[in-house]
C-alpha cells in the first residue's frame, strides 16, 4: 500500500535509494538541507584479521537525498576498518549534535569517535568496562538539545549519558525484563519533549524514560501481530511525538502514537528500483529477462531485516535502512493530504 491513511495521519511512500557503496547500511542520521549520513557495516568483519579477510569496509557516507527518485548524490565518505584515529571495527550507531558533528559508536573497540560535518576526525573517547563511564558493546547513540550524548550500552544492559567530549554524567538500567530493566538495548532516540526512548532488543519492547532515567512507559510485546515486536533494533520520534520502531526480526516498521497506542505498520513498498539498481538491470540483458519471468516482484519491494531508521523533521519523512537489500526506503508523513470526493 503506497499511501496509508490512518485517522489524521498519512504515510506516503516516496522512493528508494540504493548504491553499491550502501552495502549493509545499518544506521541513519538526517541533518538539514537534505543531508543524510548513512552508516554501512559489512556482514563479514573479523576483528584483528588481515584486510583480505575482513570482507568489506565499514564507513560513513554523507549524501544529499532530495524528495524525488534519482536525486541522491554522494558528498563524502569517511571512516574505515581499523583501530587508529577515525577508524572502527564494529560501528553500530550514529548521531548528530546541533553543530552537525557526527558521533559513531564502536561495539568492538568500546568507544565513540567524533567527526565534523565533512568527516574530519575530531577525536574519540571511551574505555572498556561495566563501571560508570565504561562501555561494553555500545550500540545506539543520540544527542539531546544540549548536545549531551545518550548511549545504549548493550552488553552492560544500560543507558549512559556523556558530554560531547566523553565526560560521564549519569546512567541507569540493569539486566532483566521488569519495568525499567533492559536486555541488550540497541537503538535510542530523544523525543521532542527531551524524553529518552530505548529499543529494548531482547525484551521485545520500547521503553520511555525521562532525561534523568526515571521510567515513564513501555509499549510492544513479543510477537508478530499488530503492535507487537520481535527484537526491535532502532527507534525514532517525530515532532508530533509519534514513535517509529524498527521491528527487525519481523522485517517491518511499527508506528505508535505518543501514548503508545498502535497506529500502523510499514512493510516496504519499493515497487520501483533505485536509480543505481535500475542502471545495473538495464546494463545486464540476462538479469532483465530473468526479472520478467518471475511470478511476482513483490518480495523485493519489502523490507528485509531493516536495522535502523530516522525521522527527518525538515522533510517530514521517515528514512529506513533496509539493511539486507543495500538501500534505504523513504516515506513522507503528509500534513496536507486531501481525500478525493467520489460522491459528487
Legacy VTK file of the C-alpha trace (Angstrom):
# vtk DataFile Version 3.0
C-alpha trace
ASCII
DATASET POLYDATA
POINTS 344 float
0.000 0.000 0.000
1.819 3.098 -1.221
-0.330 5.509 0.799
-1.713 4.708 4.224
-4.396 6.951 5.720
-4.770 6.164 9.410
-7.090 8.588 11.145
-5.452 12.009 10.845
-2.089 10.551 9.783
-0.964 9.905 6.214
2.174 7.947 5.335
3.047 8.084 1.668
5.848 6.035 0.120
8.300 8.305 -1.707
11.238 6.403 -3.198
14.231 4.219 -2.507
17.953 4.930 -2.617
20.386 2.104 -3.264
24.007 2.253 -4.310
26.997 -0.052 -4.430
28.525 1.869 -1.516
25.433 1.245 0.649
26.210 -2.410 1.317
24.656 -3.395 4.661
23.522 0.086 5.664
22.602 -0.189 9.337
22.050 3.347 10.661
20.608 6.656 9.512
21.104 10.207 10.803
19.449 13.097 8.981
20.764 16.656 9.044
19.495 19.820 7.317
19.363 20.730 3.627
18.637 17.128 2.539
21.911 15.875 4.048
21.729 12.304 5.360
24.511 10.265 6.959
24.353 6.512 6.384
26.497 4.040 8.313
27.377 0.811 6.490
28.847 -2.286 8.106
29.519 -5.399 6.005
28.339 -8.671 7.473
31.696 -10.460 7.492
34.025 -8.451 9.677
36.635 -10.427 11.607
38.321 -8.295 14.273
42.135 -8.333 14.163
42.070 -10.114 10.786
44.185 -9.077 7.796
42.387 -6.749 5.391
41.879 -9.503 2.803
39.756 -11.400 5.352
37.639 -8.505 6.513
35.022 -8.956 3.781
34.244 -5.301 3.125
34.653 -1.824 4.536
32.646 -0.150 7.256
32.203 3.549 6.566
30.000 6.585 6.902
28.566 8.061 3.737
27.362 11.650 3.604
24.645 12.062 0.967
22.179 14.607 -0.235
18.846 12.854 -0.731
16.220 15.011 -2.379
12.467 14.490 -2.434
12.375 12.625 -5.747
13.654 9.367 -7.217
17.202 9.589 -8.533
18.063 12.844 -6.757
20.654 11.358 -4.375
24.316 12.331 -4.528
27.325 11.085 -2.562
29.063 14.058 -0.920
31.775 12.394 1.163
32.871 9.144 2.796
34.859 8.738 5.992
35.933 6.103 8.468
37.444 2.739 7.661
38.313 -0.607 9.208
40.971 -0.379 11.877
41.892 0.681 15.388
43.534 4.002 14.582
42.203 7.515 14.818
38.979 7.875 12.851
38.735 4.117 12.263
36.364 1.491 13.621
35.907 -2.283 13.762
32.216 -2.834 14.546
30.472 0.526 14.118
26.927 0.295 15.423
25.268 3.682 15.928
25.417 7.200 14.537
24.153 10.550 15.806
24.482 14.270 15.088
24.685 17.159 17.518
23.463 20.725 16.979
26.730 21.678 15.243
26.330 18.756 12.836
29.245 16.903 14.374
28.947 13.157 13.797
29.359 10.530 16.517
29.837 6.820 15.789
29.837 4.036 18.392
32.112 1.005 18.063
30.966 -2.239 19.670
34.379 -3.900 19.400
36.642 -1.057 20.476
34.151 0.150 23.112
34.493 3.777 22.157
32.814 6.683 20.422
34.513 8.520 17.544
33.652 12.110 16.653
33.903 13.811 13.242
32.980 17.199 11.887
30.212 17.576 9.299
32.598 16.797 6.427
34.145 13.746 8.064
37.228 15.348 9.600
38.282 13.353 12.655
37.865 15.234 15.935
38.744 12.585 18.486
37.467 9.518 20.277
36.664 8.577 23.849
35.569 5.593 25.889
37.122 2.684 27.723
36.016 -0.947 28.105
34.198 -1.858 31.296
30.961 -2.092 33.249
31.782 0.603 35.785
30.078 4.006 35.357
31.564 5.662 32.291
32.913 2.414 30.844
31.476 0.931 27.673
30.538 -2.678 26.921
29.355 -3.172 23.332
27.818 0.309 22.829
25.278 0.473 20.011
22.683 3.242 19.658
23.589 6.859 20.338
21.503 10.061 20.402
22.115 13.730 21.208
19.762 15.902 23.257
19.079 19.623 22.858
22.157 20.447 24.950
24.374 18.135 22.872
24.706 15.602 25.660
25.024 12.086 24.275
22.963 9.116 25.396
24.481 5.710 24.591
22.735 2.339 24.629
25.425 0.233 26.320
24.239 -3.124 25.009
26.197 -5.805 26.862
26.006 -3.814 30.117
22.193 -3.547 29.702
22.053 0.154 30.492
21.904 3.685 29.141
24.687 6.181 29.858
24.834 9.940 29.395
28.024 11.764 28.404
29.179 15.225 27.405
30.298 15.593 23.777
33.923 15.016 24.810
33.080 11.867 26.757
32.781 13.005 30.363
30.386 10.722 32.222
27.223 12.423 33.509
24.729 9.728 34.509
23.441 6.267 33.750
20.667 3.835 34.513
19.462 0.316 33.813
20.249 -3.256 34.782
19.784 -6.653 33.177
16.251 -8.012 33.368
12.739 -7.959 31.996
10.933 -5.953 34.646
9.866 -2.329 34.355
12.923 -0.132 33.870
15.256 -3.085 33.331
16.911 -3.722 29.968
18.089 -6.696 27.953
20.632 -5.805 25.254
19.318 -2.320 24.439
20.103 -1.372 20.846
18.610 1.787 19.343
17.969 5.001 21.263
16.260 8.310 20.475
15.422 11.631 22.127
11.857 12.820 21.701
10.800 16.447 21.131
9.997 16.648 24.854
13.511 15.542 25.807
12.444 12.083 26.945
14.571 9.068 26.060
13.241 6.117 24.050
15.142 2.824 24.086
14.696 -0.167 21.770
14.862 -2.891 24.432
16.019 -5.536 21.961
15.667 -8.866 23.758
12.672 -7.726 25.810
10.789 -7.033 22.545
9.606 -3.591 23.593
10.408 0.117 23.644
10.806 1.830 26.990
10.424 5.539 27.619
12.405 7.343 30.321
12.698 10.946 31.387
16.103 12.633 30.811
17.269 11.508 34.259
16.384 7.869 33.676
13.081 7.653 35.545
10.794 5.083 33.923
7.718 6.544 32.210
6.147 3.939 29.917
6.716 0.957 27.659
4.972 -0.464 24.633
5.223 -3.541 22.487
5.319 -7.227 23.411
6.876 -10.283 21.820
5.133 -11.439 18.654
4.320 -10.666 15.043
0.818 -9.224 15.387
-0.279 -5.582 15.338
1.659 -3.602 17.898
3.958 -6.493 18.767
7.721 -6.559 18.268
10.438 -9.121 17.652
13.945 -7.925 18.518
13.458 -4.171 17.875
16.712 -2.597 16.728
16.066 1.150 16.490
13.596 3.861 17.397
12.881 7.434 16.290
10.345 10.081 17.313
8.825 12.769 15.094
7.916 16.346 16.144
4.327 15.309 16.892
5.536 12.582 19.246
4.733 9.592 17.039
7.205 6.774 17.645
8.762 4.660 14.872
10.249 1.288 15.767
12.484 -0.843 13.570
10.856 -4.246 14.149
13.950 -6.082 12.998
13.062 -9.777 13.117
9.564 -9.083 11.746
11.049 -7.117 8.799
8.794 -4.123 9.271
8.428 -0.746 10.951
5.786 -0.313 13.659
4.341 3.127 14.364
2.928 4.090 17.753
1.106 7.195 18.971
2.650 9.334 21.730
0.598 7.402 24.309
1.943 4.085 22.999
-1.187 3.128 21.086
-0.556 1.214 17.872
-1.032 3.265 14.694
0.085 1.183 11.701
2.865 -0.912 10.152
5.124 -0.255 7.171
6.462 -3.306 5.344
8.349 -1.743 2.424
6.908 -0.507 -0.851
9.849 -0.162 -3.244
7.915 -1.039 -6.387
10.480 0.897 -8.410
14.154 0.030 -8.222
16.602 2.627 -7.026
18.492 4.654 -9.632
21.664 2.567 -9.238
19.809 -0.751 -9.201
17.874 0.227 -12.316
21.105 1.073 -14.112
22.513 -2.341 -13.208
19.459 -4.135 -14.548
19.471 -2.145 -17.783
23.145 -2.989 -18.282
22.576 -6.749 -17.925
20.262 -8.287 -20.512
20.118 -11.651 -18.717
19.035 -10.071 -15.449
16.425 -8.010 -17.265
14.978 -11.138 -18.880
15.037 -13.097 -15.636
13.044 -10.399 -13.838
10.313 -10.691 -16.460
9.978 -14.452 -15.898
9.140 -14.413 -12.191
5.567 -14.712 -10.986
5.795 -11.518 -8.943
8.418 -8.981 -7.933
6.597 -8.117 -4.722
9.135 -9.794 -2.373
11.821 -7.306 -3.433
9.542 -4.390 -2.562
9.555 -5.402 1.083
11.944 -4.753 3.940
14.467 -7.484 4.733
15.698 -7.222 8.343
15.756 -3.413 8.472
18.167 -2.336 11.193
17.968 1.448 11.568
15.712 4.416 10.900
15.456 8.146 11.457
12.670 10.692 11.118
13.879 13.651 9.063
11.872 16.500 10.591
12.974 19.014 7.946
11.398 16.993 5.165
8.766 15.287 7.360
9.922 11.902 6.156
10.953 8.583 7.608
14.179 7.048 6.257
14.546 3.312 6.869
17.797 1.360 6.493
16.628 -1.673 4.506
19.787 -3.462 5.513
19.725 -6.777 3.686
18.702 -5.098 0.423
21.511 -2.487 0.466
19.205 0.509 0.274
17.025 2.916 2.212
13.289 3.325 1.753
11.642 6.697 2.340
8.113 7.528 3.488
6.678 11.038 3.714
4.392 11.963 6.575
1.891 14.264 4.863
0.015 17.062 6.588
-1.920 18.464 3.605
-3.350 15.265 2.116
-6.843 15.549 0.666
-9.072 12.542 0.047
-10.767 12.591 -3.390
-14.525 13.087 -3.384
-16.316 10.251 -5.193
-19.919 11.213 -4.379
-20.146 14.456 -6.333
LINES 1 345
344 0 1 2 3 4 5 6 7 8 9 10 11 12 13 14 15 16 17 18 19 20 21 22 23 24 25 26 27 28 29 30 31 32 33 34 35 36 37 38 39 40 41 42 43 44 45 46 47 48 49 50 51 52 53 54 55 56 57 58 59 60 61 62 63 64 65 66 67 68 69 70 71 72 73 74 75 76 77 78 79 80 81 82 83 84 85 86 87 88 89 90 91 92 93 94 95 96 97 98 99 100 101 102 103 104 105 106 107 108 109 110 111 112 113 114 115 116 117 118 119 120 121 122 123 124 125 126 127 128 129 130 131 132 133 134 135 136 137 138 139 140 141 142 143 144 145 146 147 148 149 150 151 152 153 154 155 156 157 158 159 160 161 162 163 164 165 166 167 168 169 170 171 172 173 174 175 176 177 178 179 180 181 182 183 184 185 186 187 188 189 190 191 192 193 194 195 196 197 198 199 200 201 202 203 204 205 206 207 208 209 210 211 212 213 214 215 216 217 218 219 220 221 222 223 224 225 226 227 228 229 230 231 232 233 234 235 236 237 238 239 240 241 242 243 244 245 246 247 248 249 250 251 252 253 254 255 256 257 258 259 260 261 262 263 264 265 266 267 268 269 270 271 272 273 274 275 276 277 278 279 280 281 282 283 284 285 286 287 288 289 290 291 292 293 294 295 296 297 298 299 300 301 302 303 304 305 306 307 308 309 310 311 312 313 314 315 316 317 318 319 320 321 322 323 324 325 326 327 328 329 330 331 332 333 334 335 336 337 338 339 340 341 342 343
